[in-house]
């Protein structure tokens, strides 16, 4: 091996966007007021700079007495961060005497860096430092390569300073500058959309549903992928628009922000939205990588994020898949955020919508206590709004769970209450996928698979990416003795929303389908895994008990029945026969009953 080859192989390099900043006239400021200057600089870093860098996904590599070196994964974010810092300093210096103002010079470059112990070195860093030195106080200088990357994404007024020769750089550098006056004159937010909030509020006034905008994604790969980037955003917007649980801003309004520097808070105020979806697209050879995040518009906090990769040869299939995955993930993320918000409201201000949100965490079939609390909360929602179809539909679901999981002290009463609630919901839920799914799920548990399928199919026609609807559609297939189809539907639900609170239910549905297909050992193994992660789901022990018994594991089967009886002391063969929808599949149900008997479940 040639001398030095191993050293070269060990050097870590990466392409990165670099921002270098320092304080103009720092020595003069320190000479005039050392303690006051240091205190003001620390305040600027703490209150503006650190927060702004974090918001734009930057990493502060190192700080000097009066400056900093910051790395960004996106050149657009680096420039946006520079603009935010300089714009923020204009406001912070407004009431400060000119001789005491702290003003930054900023340079931004894109280049290949050497990485060592977390620090960055090399020509790319040196160029950024020289650009910073060329900047006027309060201004920004960009390398030509930076200008070339952002010119289709950020509409900035730049001055071409031509080719500049700088210290310790052999070649001339193409430089573009933004003056302090230009930055100070930039509007704090786009002028468009000033009248939108009132119109949007009127459109969703009846239930005060949350609202979301899908912003144009940043294309980090150049103009060649622009059609694909816009297509992804359009597909996500279209897909989310079917959800009905929240109001989605039209693509035409969202795309007025394309190529403009905006803050999510300003977007929230201008469009009247609660949540903002942002993303980036990057091409690497024949692969595409898409990063997406959901942000609370008011707090700027990230609620969810994910990354997806696919081949360019399957670009349209990839586009559709991304839209489905993002919509499936954003739905429960927004629901969780809305639930958290509702729990912080004082009882005196609660609306029917808030009451339903408060019921959500308790109505997913974990245990009898939570289910009864959900019934009580939903009845309060109906008292506030008698015509609230979703509240009635979810109430039907809760009463049906009382029956099927043997939580009820009066099965016939709860069965009647469930059917009454479905009837009350039916008049007003034809465009609400969640309510349609809840009503269909209730009917399914009450043995009416024909009507159940009709409700759930309507829900999926409205929102094809509704994970709960796919899961309940899987149970309908199980109850119709279609285990292969059931498993496909459960797997679709898990793919759309793997971290959903009801993911365990889909996995138990797959266990049920395995048992119905004759794989009793596989069913027992999966049921055991679910129980290990969700021990409060006592009804899952039924599946574990009969699957283990038929598979020949009597020890596990008997232990499962003991756990079942600890949570449901009155559970028996007779009760199971009267409430289990799987009784509609006689050839399977006979085996399941025999398994429960072998496991020690009492007859009565």
N, C-alpha and C positions, 0 to 999 in steps of 0.2 A: 504493500500500500504506500503511495507517495507520502512524503512528510507533510504533516498538517492536515491530511484528509479527514482523520477522525475528528479533529477539532472542528473542521467545517461542518461535518455531519451533525455535531452536537449543538450547533447554533440554531436557536429557534427564531424564526422570522414570521411576520405576518403583515398583511396589508391593513392599514387602519387610517382613519381620519384623526388628525391631530389639531388641537386648539392650544395655542400658547398665548398667555396674557400676562401683562405686568402693568404696574402703576406708573403713569407718566409723571415725571418730576418727583419721584419718591424721596430722593435725598433732600430736596428743598423742603418738602412737607415734613419730613422727620426732623430737619434742622430747626424748623419754626415751632413745631409742637410734637415732640416724639410720642408722648403718652397718648395724646388726643388722636393723632394719626393712626397709631397702632390700634386703638380702641375702635375707631371708625372702620378701619379695614377689616378687623375681625367681625364687626357687626354686618358689614356687607357680605362677607363670606358666609356667615351663619344664616342670615335672613334672606339672602338672594342667591348667591352663587352656588352654594352646596345644593340647595333645593332645585335650582334650575338645571344644574348638571345631572342630578338624579332623574329629573323628569324627562330628560332627553337621553337617558340610558348611557350617560357618560361615566367614565372612571377617572378620578383624579389620580394621576400617576405620581405626581409629587408637587409639593408646594415649596416656593422659595420665599424669602422675606417679603417681596412685593409682587410675586407672580405665581403662575401655576402652569403645569402641563397636564392636559386632559385628553384621554383617548375615547373615541366613539366608534361603534360598529357601523354607523351610517353617516355618510358625509352630509346628507340633508339634516340630520339631527345635530351635527356639529355646527352647521351654519345657523340653524334655528336657535341653538343654545347661545351662540355669539350674539345674535340679534336680541334675544331675551335679556341677556346680561347688560348689553349696552342700553337697550330701551329701559330696563329697570333702573339703571344708574342715572338716566336722565331724570326720572321721577324722584329718586332718592337725593339728588343734588339740587333739586329745584329751590329749596329754601336755604341752601348752604352758600356762604360767601365764596366768590370765585377763587380766592386765594387758598381756601381750605378744601376745595372739592377734590375728591379722589376720582380720577378718571383713568380708565383702562385703555391700553392699546391691545388689539387682538389680531392674531394671524392664524389662518386656517389652511392646512395642507392635507393632501392625500398622498401617502407613499408607503414604501416597504420599510418595515421597522425591524430592528434586532431587539429581541426580548430577553432580558436577563434579570432574574430575581424580582420580577414584577415591574422593573424599570424599562424604559424604551430608549433606544439609541439609534444613531444612523443618520443618513442624509435627509430622510423625511422629517425628522425632528429638527435638524439644523435649518432646513428651509422654512419650516413653520416659525422658528425663532426669528429668522431674518424678515419674514413677512410682518411679524408683530412689530419689529423695529421700524418698518416703513409706514406703519399705520399712524394716523394722527390721533391725539387723545380723544377718546369717545368713539373712534372709528374702527373699521375692520378692513383687513387686507386678505384677499384670497388668491391662492395660486390659480394659474390658468386651468389646470386639471380640475380644480374644485368648481370653478365657474362652468366648465363644460358639463360636469355631472349634474349640476343643480339648475341649469338654465331653463329646462322644461318643467321644473317642479316648483321653483320659487321665483316669483316675479319681483326681482330686485333692481333698483336703480344703481348700476355699477359704473365706475369710471375706469377705463382702460389706461393703466399707467405704462403700458408697453413692456419691453424687455428690460429688466433691471439687473445690474451686476452688483452682487453683495459679497461681503467678507466670507472667505473660506468655502465658497461654492464656485466651482470651476465654470459652470455654464450659466448663461443669463436665465432669469426666472420671469415668466410672464405673470404680471400682477394686475389684479382688479381690486378696486377700493370702493368702500362706502364711507362717506364722510360722516362726521358726528352730526352735522346739520341735517343730512338726509335721513339718518336713523331717528333723530328727534322729531322729524316731521312725519314719520310713518304713523298711520292710524293704529290705535291700540287694538282694533279688531276690524274685520271686513265691514264695509258699509252696507252690504246687502242684507236683506232679511229682517229689517227693523220691525216690521209689523207682523212677523210670523207668529210670535208666541200667542197673541190673542186668538188668531185663527185656529192654531193648533189646539189651544185649550178648549175652544168651542167644540172642536171635532171630537174631543174625548171627555167632554164635561160630565157625561152620565155616570161613569164609574171611576173617574180620576185615575185611569190606567197609567202605568209608567210609559216612558217614551224613549226611543233610541234612534240615533242616526249612524249610518255606516259611511264613514268618511272615505274619500278617494285614497287608495293605498299608494304608498311611495314606491315607485319603480326604481330599484337600485341597479338595474341591469342595462339601462339605456333605452332609447325610444323604441327599439324593435319589439319589446314586449308590452308596449302600451295597451294594445287592444286586449291582450290577455288580462292585464291588471284591471282594467276597467270592467272587463267581463266578469271577473271574480266578484267585484264589488256589486255589480248589477244582480248577479245570481244570489248573493247573500241577502241583498235588500229584498229581492222578490220572494225568497224563501222565508225570511223573517216576517214579511208582510202577511203571511198566511196564519201566523201564530194566534193572533187576536187577543192575546193576553197583554200586549203592549202596542203602542202606537209607533209606527215606523215612518220616519221622514222620507218623502219621495226622493228618488235618485236625482231628479233635476235640481232640487234645493241643495242636496249634499254636494253636488258637483260644482256649485258656484264657488266652493272653497279650493278647488283643484289648483295646485301650483302656488298656493298662497300660504304664508306663515300665519298660523292661527293657534290660539290657546284653547284647550277644551272647555275652560270656563266660559270664554267668550262664545264658543259654539253653543254651549248649553243655554246661555242667556238669549242669544239671537234666535235660535230655533225653538226654544222652549222645551229642550229635551233633558232627561235625567241622566241618560247614559250615552257614551260615545264608543263606537268600534273603530279602531285604527289598525293599520297593517302595513307590512312591507313585502315586496316580492323581489327575489334575487335569483338570477340564472347562474348556474355553474356547469359549463359544458352542456350536456343534454339533460340536466336536472334542474328543477325549479324548487325553490324553497320559499314558503309563505309563512310569515309570522303575523299573528293576529292577537290583539288584546282588547278587552272590554274595560272601560274606564268610567268611574263615577265623575260626571261633568262638574259637580260642585267641589268635591274634595280632591279631585285628580288622582284618587287612589285606584290601583289596578285591582279589578275584581276577578279576572280570569285571563289567561293567556295560553297559547299553544303554538306549535310549529308543525308544518306539514311539508312533505317532500314528494315529488312525483316526476315522471319522465315527460319531456317535451313532446315525444311522439304520441302520448296519450293526453294531449293538452286539454281537450274539451271534456273528456271523462274525468280528468283530474279536477278541472274547474267545477264540475257538478258535485264531485265528491267533497271538495273543500267547502262548498256552499252548504251542503247537508250537514257536515260535521260541525261547522261553525254555528249554524243555526241551532243544532241539537245541543251544543254546549252552552250557548248564550242564554237560551231559554231558562234552564235551572239556575244559572248564575244570577240573572236578573231577579228571578223569583226569590232566591235566597237573600239578595240585597233588600228587596222590598219587605220580606218577612222581618229582617233585622230592623228596618226602619219602623215598621208598625209596632214592634215590641217596645220601642222607646217613646211612643206617644202616650200622653195621659189618657185614661179611660174616657174622660168627658169629651174628647175630640174624635173618638173612633167612629168611622163610617162602616157601612156594610162591607165595603171592599177591605178595610183594615181588619175586620173581624174574620173574614175568610182567610186573609193572609196569616192571621194568628192561629187559625185552625190547621193550616197546612202541615206543620211539623208533627202534629199529633194524629193525623188521619191515615198514615201509611201502614197501618196494620201491624205495628210492633207489639202492642199489648192492650189488654182490656181497659186499663185505666186511661191511657192516652186516647183511646177511641171514644170512650164516654165523655171525656173532656172536649173532644172535637165536636161531638153531637151538641153539647151545651153551647159552645161558641157559635156554631153554625145556626142554631136556633136564635141566638142573639142577632146575628146578621140578618136573618129573615124578618125578625121583629122590626129592624131598622128599614128594611126594603123588602116588602112582601113579594115583589116581582123579580127578585134577583135569582135568575135561573141557575147560575153556577152554585149558589149556596144550597138550593134545593137538591141539585144533582149530587153534590158532595155529601149531603146529609143522607141521601139514598145509599151511597157507597158505604158510609159508616154503619148504617143499620144492617145492610147486607153482610158486612164483616162481623157484626154481632152474632149473626146467624151461623155463618159458615165456620167461624173459628170457635164456636161454642162459648162465646162470652155472654150470651143472653140468658137471663133468667126466665124469659118469656119469648120463645122463638117465634110463635105465631104473631105476637104483637110487633116484634121488630121486622118480620117479613112484611106485614101490612104497612108499617111505617115506611119501609123502603119503597114499596110499590106506589104509595101515595106521593112520596117525594119525587119519584120519577115522573109521575103524571103532572105534578105541579111545575117541574122543570121544563117539560117538553115544549110548552108554548113559547119559550124565550131563549132556547139554546141552539137553534139551528145553525148559527154561525160561530159557535164557541167550541173549539175542539176539546178543550179540557173538560167542560161540562158534559159534552157528548160522550166522552170516554168514561167519565164517572158514572153516568146513567147506564151506559152499556155494561160497565163492569158490575154494577149492582144487579142488573138483569141476568148477567152470566152466572153470578153466584147463586141466584135464585132459580137456576135451571132453564131460563129462557134464552137459549143460545141463538135462536133465529133473530129475535129483536135485538139482542146484544150485538150481534154481528152487524146489523143494520146501523146502529148508533155509532159503533167504532169505525166502520167503513166510511161513514159520513165525516167523522173526525179526521181520518187519514186523508180523505179527499181535500179537506180544507188545509191540513197541515201534515204533509207526508213525512215530516221529520219529528213528529211528536213521539218521544221515546215511550211514554206511559201508554199511549194508544197501541203501539206495537206490542208492548208487553201484555196488555190485556187481550189483544188479538191472539197472542200466543196461547193464553189460557183458554180462550174460546176453541182454538184448534185442539188443545188437549182434551177438552170436554166433548169434542166431536170425534175423538179417536183418530186424530191426525197428528201423531207425534213428530213426524219428519217436518211437516209444515210448521208445527208449533215451535220446534227448535229454531228454524230459520227466522221466525218472527222475534223470538227472544234474543237471538244473536244480533238482529237488526237493532233492537232496542238498546242493547249493551254497547254496540258500536256508536250509536248516536249520542249516548249519554252514559259513559262508563262510571262516572262518579255521582250519578243521581242517587238520592236517598232510597229509591226503589230498585236499585241495581240488584240487591239481594233477592228480590222477588222474581226477577227474570232468571237468575241462576237457579232458584228453586224450581221454576217452571221448566228449565232444561233438565233438572234432575227428574222431575215428574215424567217428562217426555222420554228420557232414557229408560225409566222403569216400564213405561207403557210399551216401549220398543223391545223389552226383554233384557236390557242391560241393568240388572238389579244391583250388581256390584258397583257399576259406574254411578248409578243414581245415589247409592249410599255414600260413596266417596264425596260426591259433590255436595250432598246435603250436609255432610259432616263439616266440610270446609265453610259452608255458609253459616252454620251454627257456631263454629269457632269464632267467626267475626261478628255474629249477631245473636248472642245467646238469649236475648230477650224475646226473640221471635219463637215463641213456644210451639206454635202449630207446625213449625218445620220438623219437630221431633216425630210427627206422624209419618212423614216421608222417610225419615231416617230409620224409624222402627220397622216398618213393613219391608223396606228395601233391604235392610240388613238381614232380617229374618229369612226372606226368600233367597238371599245370597249365601245363607249358611252361617252368618256371623251372629249367633244367638246372644252372645255377651253384649255386643253393641246394641242389638235390638232391645234387650231387656233394660239396659241402662237408658235408652232413649225413651221408653215408656215411663220409667220412673221420673225422668225430667219433664215429660209431658204432663203427668199427673200432678207434679209439684206446682206447675203453672195453671193447670186446668183440672182440679180435683174431681170434677164430675164427668170427665171424659170417659166414653165407653163405646163399645162396638155399636150398640143400638143408636146412640146419638150420632155417631159418624155416618151410619147408614141413612139417617134422616136428613142430614145437612150437606153431605159431600157431593158436589157436582160431578165428580168422577163416577158416581153411581150410574150416570148415563152411559157409561162404557162397561157393560156387564162382564165381559171376558177379563178385563183388567181388574175390575172392582172385586170380583170373587177372590183373586189372588191377593189383593191388598188386604182384604178382611182376614184371610187366613194368616197372612204375615203378622197382622196386629194381634191375633189370637196367640200365635206362637210367641210373640214378644211379651205377652202377659197383660194385654189391655182387657179390663173386665167387660163382660157382655152387657151389663146394665150399670 
